Amino acid sequence: MIPLAHGLNGAEDLPIPLSYALVGAAWALTASFAVLFLAWRRPRLDPASPGFPLPEPMRRMIDAPATRIGLATASLMVTVGVLVIAVFGSPDPARNPVPGVLYIGVWVGVMVASLLIGPVWKVLSPARAIHRCACLLLRRAPAHGFLRYREEWGHLPAAAGLFSFVWLELAWRAPGSVSSVLTWLIGYLVVTSIGLVVFGTVWAERADPLEVYSTLLAHLSPYGRDRTGLPVLRMPLNNLAGTPALAGSVAVAATLLGSTAFDSFSSFPRWRELVDDLAPVVDATLVRTAGLLVFIGVVGGLFTAAARATGGVSPAERALLPRRLAHSLTPIVAGYLIAHYLTFLVEKGQATVLLFADPLDRGWNVAGLADRDVAYVLSSHPGVLATCKVLAVLLGHVLGVAAAHDRCLLLLPPRHRLTGQLALMLTMVGFTFTGLYLLFGG
């Protein structure tokens, strides 16, 4: 079995070879300027494009109340089961599947699924399911709350919620402990449920950290809806162009990207030595928290400064550019999600499933799972794994550059369309170079 004694520990995956990192970095730089100067001279992305309608039986199945109710009920039952296992199961994270459910199933698995098939958490959210049931009993529309959600809040509450999760994972002294995971889960359910009651479903759409993350990645999936609300398949970049530009959009992206970078950096021996050296004077949790904040702040600050580094726009328009361009970070976030956690999802995910052989630590062997072993399908093929990592980062970079370039063609005056986005492109190239360096292992 593979214990989750230190949260995700995705950074302890096999580093990619230096040659792969260098080739990937060169291609990222070349692709960026090829898109910028040669291949893309006018706006092409349309979030309202009709797309390709799904077959009628599939559309009926997707939108059928029975499908939605069945999935929500299953999610609610799983949530109750997870809470029961957390309370009555073993306190040892190596024998309890609950940390794996949160760190692997939700934080990685649900997000990868959202990247492929759309906003998964919006359908599976147990807080939404509880809220819908309560509204049904009270004969109240779920969208209606007691207070109005203020527009200027945007995604700021979601950014705070995401930070609470990455802080638990990367800074807290015992991120893999069952009690720590249980505390975060209960806090998340309580806060999200109260927000739904007070503000209605807009709270889930804008403030629920897991739904905001899932929906953000879903904008990069081929799944979408046309103007009449029917499910369609559409080019992912068209869906991405429809990402709402809200307050806190940069904070959400910076938290996701910066925390992943810090996760890789935190495995460096020099960083660990620094934390140990400061331990007699400063609590290790505080040192790691400071490091996490620095990484998130640098990502958000660099992106904000680069997005605003253009001429020909008014101060008011310049102030809005970062949030209007924040969607271009989504492919980079997705690329690092795959590159950083691919092995973790596939192999440690198996270990979590095997722990369900005896979820309450009673000596059971449900479905014979205890007799099975983890298949190291990726770790045993390091060349394939390294190639997948570099391709994920490179593809995320190219799609991000394309999305940013297309939006700049719409927002910037003609005289500044090239020079006005140079700083942004160089910043995104810097993110990719840094990410490959961290994946290489320093």
N, C-alpha and C positions, 0 to 999 in steps of 0.2 A: 504494500500500500504506500501511497505518497501522502504524507501529512501536509496540512496547510498551516504549518506552525508560524509562518510569517506572511499571512495574507496571500496575495497572488504569486509573488516571487517570479513574475514573468521575466524579469531581467536576468534571471539565472539560466535562461535558455542557452542553447549552444550559440556562441557568437558566429557571425558570418565571416568568411575569409576576407582578408584585406583586398585581394584582387576584385572580389565581387563588389565591395564597397566603393572602390575607386571607379570601376566601370559604371556602376549605378549612378554615382555622383556626376560623372562626365556626361552620361546620357540625360540626366536631369537638367543640367545646364544647357546642353544643346537643344533639348526639346523646348525648354522655356523660351529661348530667344527665337527659335524657329516659329513657334506659335505667335510670338509677339510681333515679329517683323515681316513674316512671309505669308503665313497660311490663313490668317484670320483678319480680314480688313473691315468687316461690317458685322453688326450684331446678328447672331444666328439662333440664339436660344429663346424658346417660347414656352413658358410654363402652361400656356393655355392650348398647346397643340393638341389636336384630336386624338393622336395615338392610334393604337390598334385595339378595337373592342374585344374583350374576352368572349369566348363562346357563351351563349345564353345559359346553358345549365350551370356553368361555372359561376357566372355572375349571380344567378339565383341562390346558389349554395353559399357564396361569400356573404351576401346581404340577408340571408334568411335569419329571422329571429331565433330559430332553433339552434343555428350554428353559433350565433353570438352568445346565447344563453348557455349553451352547452360548454363552450370554451371558458366563459366567465365562472361557471359553476365548478368546472374542473380546477381552474386556477385557485378559486377560494378554498376548495377541499385540500389542494396541495399546500396552500399557505397555512391552514389549520394544522395539517400534518407536520409541517416543518416546525411550527411553534411547539407542538407536542413533543416532537423529537428533541428539540433544543432544551426543553424543560426537563424531560424525563429520561433522555438518553445519556450517554457517557459524556462527562465534561472534557474528555480527551479529544482534541480535534482530529487526531489520527484514527479515532474510532467512531466519530460522529459525522454524518454527511452534511449537516446544516451549513458549516462554513463553505463547503464546496458548492452547495445550492446557490448561495448568494454570490460568491466570488466567480464561480464558473458558469452556473446555469443562467443567472440573471445578468451579471455585469458583462459577461463575454457572450454566452450563448444567445440570449435574447437580442443583443445588439447585432450580432452577426446575422441572425435571422431577419432582423429589421432591415439590414442592408440588402438582403436578398428578396424579401417578399412584402415589405411594407411595415407600417407601424404596429409591431406585434404587441408591445406593452399596452397600447391603448385598448386592445381587446382583452388581454390577460390580466390587467391590473386588478388585484383583489380589492383595493380601496374603491375603485369605480364600481365593482360588482356590489359591494356593500351599500354604496351610496344609491345605486339604481334600485336595489331592493327596498331601501328605506323610502325613497321617493315614490315607488309604486304603492307601498302601504299607505303613505300620506297623501297620495294622489297629487303629487307635486312634480313639475317638470324638472329633470335633473339639471338643466342649464340655468335654472333660477336659483339665486342665492339671496342672502339677507343684505349683503353689501355689494357694491360695485368694485370689481377689480380695476385698480387704477392703471391707465395706459402706460404711465411712466415707470411702472414696476417692471414691465416686460418679462424677461427671463431672469431677472436678478435673484428672485427666490430660488429658482432652479439651480443657478450657479452656486448659491450658498449650500443647497442640498448636495450637489455634486462634490463640492469641496469637503463636506462632512464625510462623504464616503471615501474619497481618496485620502483624506487625513486618517481615517480609521485604517485603511489598507497600508499606508506608507509611513505614517508618523507615530501612531499609537504604539505603545510598548507591547501589546498583545493582540495584534490584528486578527490572528487566526483562532483566538479562544472562542469557545461557544458562547460564553456570557457576553463578550464584546459584540459578536455578530447579532445575538438575540436583542441586545439593547438597541443597536442601530435599527434592526427590523421593526421593533415595536415603536420606536420613535418615528420612523418613516410612516408607518401605518397610521399612527395617531395624528401626526401633522397633516398628512395628505387627506385623511378623512375629515378633520376639522376644516381644512381649506375648502373641500368640496361642499360641505354644509354651508359655510359662510359665504362663499363666492360662486358656487355652482361649478359646472364642468370646465369653465375657463381656468380654474385653478389647476386642474390636471393638465390642460393643454399648455400652460405657460409656466407653472411653478413646480409641478411634480418632477423631480430630477430624473427619475428613470424614464418617464414618458417623454420628457423633452429630449433626452439623449436618444431614445429609440426613434422618435419622430424625426429628429435631425438626420440620423443615418438613413431613415426611410425615404427622405427626399433624394437620396442617391440610388434608390432601388428603381427597377423598371416599372414597378406598380404605381399607378396613379388613378385619378378620377377625372372624367371630362367635365364640361361645364354643366351638364345635367346631373352630375354626381354618380355616373355609372363607372364601374371599374374598367380601366384600360391599361394596356402596356405602352410605355412611352420611353423614349431615349432618356437614360438617367440624368444627363445634364439638363434636359428640359425640366424635369422634376426639380432638380437642384435649384434652378433659376427661380422657382416659385417659393423658396424658403422665406418666411416672413422676416423682415428686418426690424427687430425689436430691440429696445434697451436691454442690455445684458447679453446680447448675442455674442459679442466678443469675449465677455467674461466666461460664458459657457465653453466656447471653443478653446480659450486659453487654459481653462481648468483641465479639460480633457487632454489637450496636447502637452501642456506643461507637466502634468502629473505623470503621463506615460514616459516622458523624457527623464523626469526625476527618478522614476522606478528603475530605469536602466542605469542612470548615474549612481544610484544608491548601492549598486553592486560593486562599484569600483573599490579596490582595496584602500586607496588613499582616503576616500570618503569615510569608510568604515573605521579606519584608524583615527580620523579626526573626531568622529562621534565618540569613540572609546576614550580618546585623550581628554575630551572635554567633560566626560561623564562625572568625574569628581567635583566639577564646578557647576556645570549646567546639565539639567536632566536631558537624557537622550531624546525624549519626545519633543522637547522644545527645540533642540538642534535640528531634528528632522523636519519639524513644522516650519522652521525658518528656511531650510533648504527648499522645501516644497513651495512655499510662498514666493521665494526668489525665482524659481523656474516658471511658475505661473505668471508672475509679474513681468518677467522678461519677455515671455511669449506675447502676452497681451500688450505690453508697452511697445515692443518693436512693431507688431502688426498695426497698432493704432497710429504710430508715428509714420510708418510707411504708407498707410492708406491715405493719410492726410497730406502727404508730401507732393502736392501738385499745385499748379497755378491755374488761373482762369475761373475759379469758383469763389463764391461769396463765403464769408466766415461761417454762416449758418449751414450752407451746403457742405463745407469742409468738415464741420463737426459731425455730420451724419454719415460721412463716407465710411468710417470703420464698420458700423453696423450694416450698411448696405453691401459691403464687401465681405462680411464675416462668413457668408455661406461658402466662400471659396476655400475656407479652412476645413470644411467637412470632408472632402476627399482625402486630405492629409491625415485627419483624425482617423478615418476609416482604414487608410493604408497602414498606419502604425498599430491600429487595433489588431489587424491580421498579422502583421509582422511580429509584433511583440508577444501576442498571446496565442498564436496558432498551436504550438506544441502543448501549451498549457491546457487549451480547450480540448484537444484530441486525447491527450494522454492522462492528464490529471482529471479530466472529465470522466474517463473510464474508472479511475480510482474512486471518485465520488459515487458513481453508480454502484460499484461493488460494495461500498459501505452500507447500502440499503439492504444487504443480506441480513444484517442484524442492527436495525436502526435504533433500537432501544437498549442495546447491549444486554440481551437476555440469552445469548447463545444460539440464536436462530440461524437458519440458512435459507432465506427466502429465495425461491426459484433457483437454488443451487449457485447463487452468485459468489458465495464464499469459496467455491472451488475453482473460480476463474482467476486469471492473472491479467494484468495490464499488458496490452500489445503496444510496444514502442515503435509504432509504424513510421514516425517521423524522425525520432532521435537516431534510429538505426540507419537512416539515409541522410546524412548531414549535407551532402551536395544538393539533394532535392530541396531540403529544408531551407538552405541558404538562398537558393534560387527563388523560392516562393517569397521569402522575406524581402529580397531586393526588388522583385517585381511588384510586390504589394506597395512598397514605399514609392517606387518610381511611378507606378500607375496613379497612385493618389496624388503625387506631385503634379503630373501632367494634367490630370483632370482639374486640380485646384487652380493651376495657372490658366487653363482654358476658361474656367468659370469666372475668374477674376478679370481676365482680359475682355471677355464678352461684356461684363457689367461695366467695365471702364469705358468701353466704346459707347455705352448708353449714357453714362453719367458725366464724362469729361468733355470739355469743349474740343472741337476738332484740332486746334493748334497744340493741345496738351495731351492728346490721347496716347501718344507713345512716351514722351518724356515724363508725363504725369504718373505712369505706372511702373517706371523703371525701379524705383525704390521698393515698391511692393513685390515685384518679380524677384529682385535680389534677396529680399527678406525671405521669400518662400524657398528660394534656392538654398539660403542659409539654413532654414529649418530642415531641408532634406539632407544637406551635408552633415549637419549635427546629428540627425537621426541615424544616418548610416554609421557615423563614427560611434555612437552609443551602442548600436546593434553589433558593431564590430568588436565592442568590448573595450574601447579606449586604446 
